[in-house]
Amino acid sequence: MKSSSSAASLTEPVGIREIARESGVSIATVSRVLQGNARVSRDLRAKVEEVVRRLNYRPNFSARTLRMQKSNTVGVVVPHIGNAHFSDAVRAIQDVASNEGYTALIVNSDGEPEQELAALRTLQARQVDGIILVSASPTGTKALTSTIDRGVPVLAMDRAIRGASVDQVLVNTRAGTREAVLHLAGNRCSRIALLAGPSGLWTASEKFKGYLEGLKEAQLEFDPDLVLPGDYSFESGENQALALLDLKPRPDALIVANNLMTLGAMRVFLRQGVQIPGELALVGYDDALWTDVVRPTVTVVSQPTYELGAVSIRTLLARLANRSTEPKQVVLDTRLIVRESSARGPANP
């Protein structure tokens, strides 16, 4: 029969002292290995890592966080991880964070303020060092204010948050939409419709402003009936595409404000036998993989989604290293990629 002390030893968690003793190295060396410090020789690192695996060591993150006032984790809140625009950005965040010794905790808010509130509270409870937020609200939420008041740095990614003193990494979608309008006008389109984003969101507002600027520059009259309200979902792309086909007269061109709505609209046009670009020239948003696979291939306003995530996490990590600097805003450029869906006539020279 085993002694009680032996039984206890089977259940007690292994600590770094035991790792150091088994490895024949100092506690400081074990600590450096566990933290990913490069100032440890390859042989010593391999020896410590072998003991860590054999003894099934699990670090006590809560204790380490309390001791160091740092968890080496960042939170990321996005509206829809299934949207390639955000999944590409999240991939970049994870890549850069991992290289810098951080772990990214990803939470999906479904674009709902209440779920965003729950997400921010959860991340605060996990004691993350900072948060990258794609906000569901143009002015942020009460939870955002609470998070900032608690001293947790927040970075607004993709969507500006009015009135919040935070770092922001955005994309110049106003210029991208303006360029799309001018491209279509140059291809002999005169009734250019916009399948817009949710009212009040910064990105939707910027795209609409770019649409108006493009019409004005192309000397085309603005018709409010040609602006179709969407919510960035596949379903709204379908619904508003059906509404577009009921317009009299129909538009001869359409700009769609995100990739999910573009896909939904294209399914309707395919089923309804709408000839693209013969009857309707089309420009979508985001250079998703499928846009160059379907026929016709889709002209898009390409956003630098991976760069968006990479710049966001680097900016947040810089904020963690120096909290005294003024909030920073970075604006990235879009690029119009011309393909078959918008080729209704001779392009601009």
C-alpha positions in Angstrom: 0.0 0.0 0.0 1.4 3.4 -1.0 2.0 6.0 1.7 -0.1 9.1 1.8 2.9 11.3 1.0 3.5 9.2 -2.2 -0.1 9.6 -3.2 0.1 13.4 -2.7 3.2 13.6 -4.8 1.2 12.1 -7.7 -1.4 14.9 -7.6 0.7 17.9 -6.7 1.6 20.1 -9.7 5.1 20.1 -10.9 6.9 23.4 -10.3 10.0 25.0 -11.9 12.1 23.9 -8.9 11.5 20.2 -9.8 12.2 21.0 -13.5 15.5 22.6 -12.5 16.5 19.7 -10.2 15.7 17.1 -12.9 17.4 19.1 -15.6 20.5 19.8 -13.5 20.2 23.6 -14.3 19.4 26.7 -12.3 15.8 27.9 -11.7 16.7 31.0 -13.7 17.6 28.9 -16.7 14.4 27.0 -16.5 12.5 30.3 -16.3 14.3 31.7 -19.3 13.4 28.6 -21.4 9.8 28.7 -20.4 9.6 32.4 -21.3 11.2 31.7 -24.7 14.3 33.8 -23.9 16.9 33.4 -26.6 19.8 33.7 -24.2 19.9 29.9 -23.5 22.1 27.5 -25.4 20.4 24.9 -27.7 21.6 22.0 -25.6 20.3 23.4 -22.3 17.0 24.3 -23.9 16.6 20.8 -25.3 17.4 19.3 -21.9 14.9 21.5 -20.1 12.2 21.0 -22.7 12.6 17.2 -22.5 12.0 17.3 -18.7 9.1 19.6 -19.1 7.4 17.1 -21.4 8.3 14.1 -19.3 6.9 15.6 -16.1 3.9 17.1 -17.9 4.6 20.6 -16.5 1.8 23.1 -16.8 2.6 26.7 -16.0 0.4 28.5 -13.4 -0.5 31.5 -15.6 -2.6 33.2 -12.9 0.2 33.2 -10.4 2.6 34.4 -13.1 0.3 37.2 -14.1 -0.1 38.4 -10.5 3.6 38.3 -10.0 4.7 40.0 -13.2 1.6 42.1 -13.8 1.7 40.7 -17.3 -0.1 37.8 -18.9 1.5 37.8 -22.4 -1.9 37.5 -23.9 -3.9 39.9 -26.1 -7.6 39.8 -26.8 -9.1 40.1 -30.2 -12.9 40.8 -30.7 -14.2 40.6 -34.3 -17.8 40.6 -35.6 -17.6 37.6 -37.9 -14.6 35.3 -37.9 -16.1 33.5 -40.9 -15.6 36.6 -43.0 -12.4 36.3 -44.9 -11.7 40.0 -44.3 -11.4 39.3 -40.5 -10.0 35.8 -40.6 -7.0 37.1 -42.7 -6.5 39.9 -40.2 -6.7 37.5 -37.2 -4.2 35.2 -38.8 -1.7 38.0 -39.0 -2.4 39.0 -35.4 -1.7 35.4 -34.3 1.5 35.2 -36.4 3.0 38.4 -35.1 1.8 37.8 -31.5 3.4 34.3 -31.5 6.7 35.7 -32.8 6.7 38.2 -30.0 5.9 35.7 -27.3 2.2 36.5 -27.0 -0.9 34.5 -27.3 -4.0 35.9 -29.0 -7.4 35.1 -27.6 -10.1 35.4 -30.3 -13.7 36.2 -29.5 -16.6 36.5 -32.0 -19.2 39.2 -31.3 -21.5 38.6 -34.2 -21.6 42.4 -34.6 -24.0 42.6 -31.6 -23.2 45.2 -28.9 -24.4 42.9 -26.1 -22.0 40.1 -27.2 -19.2 42.7 -27.6 -19.9 43.7 -24.0 -19.7 40.0 -22.8 -16.5 39.5 -24.9 -14.7 42.5 -23.3 -15.7 41.5 -19.8 -14.4 37.9 -20.5 -11.1 39.2 -21.8 -10.8 41.5 -18.7 -11.4 38.5 -16.5 -8.6 36.7 -18.3 -6.3 39.6 -17.5 -5.2 40.2 -21.1 -2.5 42.8 -21.5 -4.4 44.6 -24.3 -7.3 44.3 -26.7 -7.8 44.7 -30.5 -11.4 45.5 -31.1 -13.5 45.7 -34.3 -16.4 47.4 -32.6 -20.1 46.8 -33.2 -20.8 50.4 -32.3 -19.5 53.6 -33.9 -19.1 55.2 -30.5 -18.0 52.0 -28.7 -19.9 50.5 -25.7 -19.9 51.0 -22.0 -17.7 48.0 -21.6 -15.1 49.7 -23.8 -15.1 52.7 -21.5 -14.8 50.4 -18.5 -12.0 48.5 -20.1 -10.0 51.7 -20.8 -10.7 53.0 -17.3 -9.2 49.8 -15.9 -5.9 50.6 -17.7 -6.2 47.9 -20.5 -5.0 49.4 -23.8 -7.5 49.0 -26.6 -6.8 49.4 -30.3 -9.7 50.0 -32.8 -9.1 47.9 -35.9 -10.9 48.5 -39.2 -13.6 50.6 -37.7 -13.0 53.9 -36.1 -14.6 54.6 -32.7 -15.7 58.2 -32.4 -14.7 59.9 -29.2 -12.5 57.2 -27.9 -8.8 58.0 -27.1 -7.4 54.8 -28.5 -4.9 53.7 -31.2 -6.7 53.0 -34.5 -5.6 51.1 -37.6 -8.0 51.7 -40.5 -8.4 51.3 -44.3 -9.1 54.1 -46.7 -12.3 52.6 -48.0 -13.6 56.1 -49.0 -10.9 56.4 -51.6 -11.4 52.7 -52.7 -15.1 53.2 -53.3 -14.5 56.5 -55.1 -12.1 54.7 -57.4 -14.6 52.0 -58.1 -17.3 54.5 -59.2 -14.8 56.3 -61.5 -13.8 52.9 -63.0 -17.4 52.0 -63.7 -18.2 55.5 -65.1 -15.2 55.1 -67.4 -16.7 51.9 -68.7 -19.8 53.7 -69.8 -22.0 53.0 -66.7 -24.3 55.8 -65.7 -26.7 54.2 -63.1 -24.3 53.0 -60.5 -25.9 51.4 -57.4 -24.3 50.8 -54.0 -25.1 47.8 -51.8 -24.1 49.6 -48.6 -23.1 48.5 -45.1 -25.0 48.9 -41.8 -26.1 52.5 -41.1 -23.9 54.2 -38.5 -20.8 52.0 -38.9 -17.6 53.9 -39.7 -16.7 51.6 -42.7 -20.2 51.9 -44.2 -20.2 55.7 -43.8 -16.8 56.0 -45.4 -17.8 53.8 -48.4 -20.9 55.9 -48.9 -18.9 59.1 -48.8 -16.6 57.7 -51.4 -19.5 56.7 -53.5 -20.9 60.3 -53.5 -17.4 61.7 -54.2 -17.1 59.4 -57.2 -20.5 60.3 -58.6 -19.7 64.0 -58.3 -16.3 63.6 -60.0 -17.9 61.6 -62.8 -20.7 64.2 -63.1 -23.4 61.6 -62.4 -26.6 62.4 -60.6 -27.1 60.9 -57.2 -30.3 58.8 -56.9 -31.1 57.7 -53.4 -33.1 54.7 -54.8 -29.8 53.3 -56.0 -28.4 52.9 -52.4 -29.5 49.6 -51.0 -29.1 49.0 -47.2 -27.2 45.9 -46.3 -25.8 44.5 -43.1 -22.5 42.9 -44.4 -24.2 39.4 -44.3 -24.6 36.9 -47.2 -28.3 37.0 -46.7 -28.6 40.7 -47.1 -26.6 40.4 -50.3 -29.2 38.1 -51.6 -32.2 40.2 -50.4 -30.9 43.4 -51.8 -29.9 41.9 -55.1 -33.5 40.8 -55.5 -34.6 44.4 -54.6 -32.2 45.8 -57.2 -33.7 43.7 -59.9 -37.1 45.2 -59.2 -35.9 48.8 -59.7 -37.3 50.6 -62.8 -35.1 51.3 -64.7 -32.5 48.9 -63.4 -29.0 50.1 -62.6 -26.3 49.2 -65.1 -23.6 48.8 -62.4 -23.4 47.8 -58.7 -20.7 48.2 -56.0 -21.1 45.8 -53.1 -19.6 46.9 -49.8 -18.2 43.6 -48.6 -17.3 40.1 -49.8 -20.2 38.2 -48.1 -22.8 40.4 -49.6 -21.0 40.2 -53.0 -21.3 36.4 -52.9 -24.9 36.5 -51.9 -25.7 39.0 -54.7 -23.9 36.9 -57.3 -25.9 33.8 -56.4 -29.1 35.8 -57.1 -27.8 37.1 -60.4 -26.8 33.6 -61.4 -30.2 32.1 -60.6 -32.0 35.0 -62.2 -30.0 34.8 -65.4 -28.5 38.3 -65.1 -25.7 38.7 -67.5 -22.5 40.1 -65.9 -21.1 42.4 -67.1 -23.4 42.7 -70.1 -26.5 43.7 -68.2 -24.9 44.7 -64.9 -21.3 45.6 -64.2 -20.1 44.5 -60.8 -17.4 45.6 -58.3 -17.1 43.8 -55.0 -15.0 44.4 -51.9 -12.0 42.3 -50.7 -9.9 40.0 -52.8 -11.3 36.7 -51.4 -10.0 33.5 -53.1 -13.3 32.8 -54.8 -13.3 36.1 -56.7 -10.7 34.9 -59.1 -12.2 31.4 -59.5 -15.9 32.2 -60.4 -16.9 33.2 -63.9 -16.9 36.0 -64.6 -14.0 36.8 -62.3 -14.9 39.6 -60.0 -13.4 43.1 -60.0 -12.8 44.1 -56.4 -11.6 46.9 -54.1 -8.9 44.9 -52.4 -8.2 45.7 -48.8 -4.8 44.8 -47.2 -6.4 42.4 -44.7 -3.2 40.6 -43.5 -1.4 43.9 -43.2 -4.3 45.3 -41.3 -3.9 42.6 -38.6 -0.1 42.8 -38.6 0.0 46.6 -38.2 -2.7 46.4 -35.5 -0.9 43.9 -33.3 2.4 45.7 -33.7 0.8 49.0 -32.8 -0.8 47.4 -29.7 2.5 45.9 -28.6 4.2 49.2 -29.0 1.5 50.7 -26.9 2.1 48.1 -24.2 5.8 49.0 -24.2 5.1 52.8 -24.0 1.8 53.9 -22.6 2.6 57.6 -22.4 2.5 58.5 -26.1 -0.5 60.1 -27.8 -3.0 57.8 -29.5 -1.9 56.8 -33.0 -3.9 56.4 -36.2 -2.7 54.4 -39.2 -4.6 54.4 -42.4 -3.9 51.7 -45.1 -4.6 52.1 -48.8 -6.9 49.9 -50.9 -6.2 48.7 -54.5 -8.7 48.3 -57.3 -8.2 44.9 -59.1 -10.0 45.0 -62.4 -11.3 41.7 -63.7 -14.1 40.5 -66.0 -17.2 41.5 -64.0 -16.8 45.2 -64.7 -15.6 45.1 -68.3 -18.6 46.7 -70.1 -16.6 48.9 -72.4 -13.2 50.4 -73.0 -11.4 51.2 -69.7 -10.0 54.6 -68.9 -6.6 55.2 -70.6 
